[in-house]
Amino acid sequence: MDLVSQAKQVLVGGVSSPVRAFKAVGGRPLIMARGHGSRMFDSNGKSYTDYCLSWGALILGHAHPAVSKAARSTISLGSSFGTTTKPEIEIAQAIVKRIPSMDKVRFVNSGTEATMSAVRLARSFTKRSKVVKFDGCYHGHVDDLLTVAGSGVAGLPTSSSKGIPPEHVGNTLSLPFNDATQLAITLDRHWQDIACVIVEPVPGNMGVVLPLPGFLKTLRALTKKLGIVLIFDEVMTGFRSNPGGAQADFKVAPDLTCLGKIIGGGYPVGAYGGRADIMRHLAPLGDTYQAGTFSGNPLVMAAGLATLKTLTPAVYKKLNDHSEEFVKATNARLSGHEVPARLVNYQSMVSIRLSKDPVHNYTQARAAAFDPVYARLFHHLLQQGVYWPPANLETFFISTRHTPKDLNHLSLQIQKFLLQSNL
Ligand SMILES: Cc1ncc(COP(=O)(O)O)c(C=O)c1O
């Protein structure tokens, strides 16, 4: 029996996380065996240029020598101590130095834990219950935040999950992203009950959506005025385009920031942190409880630290420039042929819209998503040795290890497919 069939016997749908099952694009999910640089190799030895990159975690590509070295030398010292360790202190120092809005950090094991804990802390700090989020943003599978959510949840009816008691989402208000008027009306009406607003500053879970000029600044001004905690979920954008995150690019400082993906160097991680006066409400200093057996695991911390150290301004510049050139060149190719498709990017976070209409929110993102065409494009690319996200409303990522040749191949294959498809 092949590995996929074996997986299906013992793992739900053959996977440990839903989008990996290829439900949105059809076909048999892949089982990967190893990765190196921009490439990964499946269990049959076939190689793929990887633009999924463990959902954005692998900004330095697979098995980067500096990251592997740090992980190897840490592992030989023991795996977990249940105490604070030096790599944990060092990476926390590196994070607070690079992200000035973060005075203090707490490490957890996933982005989901980070957002869940940040919301709890905001509720404790403000003594209020309601949470405002935005349609199409995904903050992990936290009960209170799984409503009108993007990413894999977008494939389920109403973009929500069964099994969540109504009282959990009863305190959650989900608003259209980029609509400052609706935001102002809602905050004005409910502010006395609103603990926090949580947002992906540049959403990547409904494809890439850029914030309209002034939207994040308005959000900051309103929340500050009304005593509402502003949480930036930078699990995807954190350390992606520069050392300071999207908050540095858009010059908006949130009260709390959630991190994940890149800061683990490819190992399981999450973190949240921010203003010292809020963070001190967290146990052991305060009485807001949150804990974890493996939190701050030294292997993860060492791999993450090696990643952050490797990401110098020069490395970011090269990555961002390559990404920009790739998107421009691809869009020039597509527009020359009047194909209703284009790439949208925030530096090295990129997605494809199968439409020429602008996309500023989730409703527009869904309208610009032609799932059957995306599924065929996905399989065309797979045949050409390119792996990118097996669902339409996801983002694909470029790493520091993708070469101009890799990117040119992807660009040509997108064009070739779209021209053949007669869209
Ligand atoms: C913006 C954002 N927040 C939170 C999460 C959840 O992170 P994790 O999958 O590590 O729980 C994700 C995952 O993709 C994400 O993109």
The ligand as a MOL file (V3000), in Angstrom:
LIG
                    3D

  0  0  0     0  0            999 V3000
M  V30 BEGIN CTAB
M  V30 COUNTS 16 16 0 0 0
M  V30 BEGIN ATOM
M  V30 1 C -1.9580 35.4390 10.4840 0
M  V30 2 C -1.9870 34.1050 11.1600 0
M  V30 3 N -2.2830 34.0350 12.4640 0
M  V30 4 C -2.2950 32.8640 13.1170 0
M  V30 5 C -2.0250 31.7030 12.4610 0
M  V30 6 C -2.0460 30.4050 13.2050 0
M  V30 7 O -0.7540 29.9180 13.3620 0
M  V30 8 P -0.4980 28.3670 13.6500 0
M  V30 9 O -0.8820 27.6370 12.4020 0
M  V30 10 O 0.9590 28.2880 13.9740 0
M  V30 11 O -1.3650 27.9940 14.7980 0
M  V30 12 C -1.7310 31.7150 11.1000 0
M  V30 13 C -1.4590 30.4710 10.3800 0
M  V30 14 O -1.3550 30.3960 9.1980 0
M  V30 15 C -1.7100 32.9560 10.4280 0
M  V30 16 O -1.4390 33.0520 9.1250 0
M  V30 END ATOM
M  V30 BEGIN BOND
M  V30 1 1 1 2
M  V30 2 1 2 3
M  V30 3 2 2 15
M  V30 4 2 3 4
M  V30 5 1 4 5
M  V30 6 1 5 6
M  V30 7 2 5 12
M  V30 8 1 6 7
M  V30 9 1 7 8
M  V30 10 2 8 9
M  V30 11 1 8 10
M  V30 12 1 8 11
M  V30 13 1 12 13
M  V30 14 1 12 15
M  V30 15 2 13 14
M  V30 16 1 15 16
M  V30 END BOND
M  V30 END CTAB
M  END
